[in-house]
Amino acid sequence: MNKIIYIKTLTRPSLTIENTRITPQSKLFTVERPSFQIIWHRPTGVLIEEENRTKVVPIWDVT
């Protein structure tokens, strides 16, 4: 049986400002059928790396 639902976490290219690297993260939700396809792509957070610290700042979906 083929999969019809896919969920994937994606990261986009990082942006470096002085000593801080910022990487956006998102979630991709896909439903595939022979006659149609549904794609929902939404931001989930931002990964912030500075010197010896790393933290994730979530992006809340209020809808």
URCORHU-V515773 format. One record per pair of residues at least 24 apart in sequence whose C-alpha atoms are under 6 Angstrom apart, sorted by the first residue. I is the first residue (numbers start at 1). J is the second residue. Records with the same first field share a line. If there is no record, write none. Layout:
I = J + J
This chain:
4 = 31 + 32
5 = 30 + 31
6 = 30
19 = 50
20 = 49 + 50
21 = 48 + 49
22 = 47 + 48
23 = 47
